């Protein structure tokens, strides 16, 4: 079977690619196809995140195991598309380059038969050009705005005497 995906850049302008992949392909194969179809050089790290229907970010599937030996980590090269995507699970978030945070919405749109004579992966359709810079992200959550630059203006970083450090803290 062939999985047909729409990969949409999270940006103001419409930028997306329609991609066909064999169901037994891995997330690493999908990662490589996304990188190539959007014109990235592939030198930056990336991750996929399982997503629900409202695009809430769930479990991370890593490109590399940087934990050492954590058995609970899932890796792209060990995770097949058909082990993730199903009739009920059709969405993932893909982030490329964790400094620039290129964010993409990956949605399984159709499952089709393999077409004789067609090579896979297959870039079916291209719409829009990727901007020069990654779109700005507004991070929300329990950080009280710190990730968006809302810092405590009364804090003097040069005055360490009033900071609540423990006396034995290194």
Secondary structure as UniProt FT lines:
FT   STRAND          2..9
FT   STRAND          16..22
FT   TURN            23..24
FT   HELIX           27..38
FT   STRAND          46..51
FT   TURN            53..54
FT   STRAND          57..62
FT   TURN            71..72
FT   STRAND          74..75
FT   HELIX           76..78
FT   HELIX           81..84
FT   STRAND          91..96
FT   TURN            98..101
FT   STRAND          102..112
FT   TURN            116..117
FT   STRAND          122..127
FT   TURN            142..145
FT   HELIX           146..148
FT   TURN            153..154
FT   TURN            157..158
FT   TURN            161..162
FT   TURN            167..168
//
